[in-house]
Amino acid sequence: QKLRAACLSVKLSDKTDNFERTCQAIVERWLRYGAGRHFPKQSCLAFRTRFTFGRGVALVSPMLRSLSSALKAWRELTDAWGKALFVGGRLRPDSSPEEAETQWAETCQVWKDLWQRTGRTDAQLQERLAALTASRQSSWNRIVEKWRQQRERRIQDVDTLLERAARSKQAKKRRTNE
């Protein structure tokens, strides 16, 4: 539990190198000082990466016995995932549904590659992805609809401001001509 808590406390916003160094230091410290008291000497650690795309929709890497392999998998998934497109279950105003779909597709492809390296078949992985995609669909439709509504409101707000500015400019012009 302490090891898990320490690893979870590492901020993903940290630079990649800092995140990896911090994870390595935590694991080394645990192996040196914590393992013997709570676990048999023959026990070993396993690591995995998890990327969540909404409630109940997560891409999880295979369990890996080597921290360096786990960090490599994390790097691959992080590179495919790119930047955070969501905040609080909503699509960020500066991103688009198309960007999010691309992010999902690219991250899924890397996820498949990681699992294929462990011997999973394409058919098994396609079945799992189909289930995840179906699970994601209803919440995804709501997210896109909210994003479109917010964008429409922002466009209306800008139009209103531009109309006010134009009226104000015309009123000023009339006053100076009088």
Buried (B, 14 or more C-beta within 10 A) or exposed (E): EEBEEBBEEBEEEEEEEEBBEBBEEBBEEBBEEBBEEEEEEEEEBEBEBEBEBBEEBEBBBBEBEEBEBBBBBBBBBBEBBEEEBBEEEEBBEEBBBEBBEBBBEBBBEBBBBBBBEEEBEEEEBEEBBEEBBEBBEEBBEEBBEEBEEEEEEEEEEEEEEEEEEEEEEEEEEEEEEE
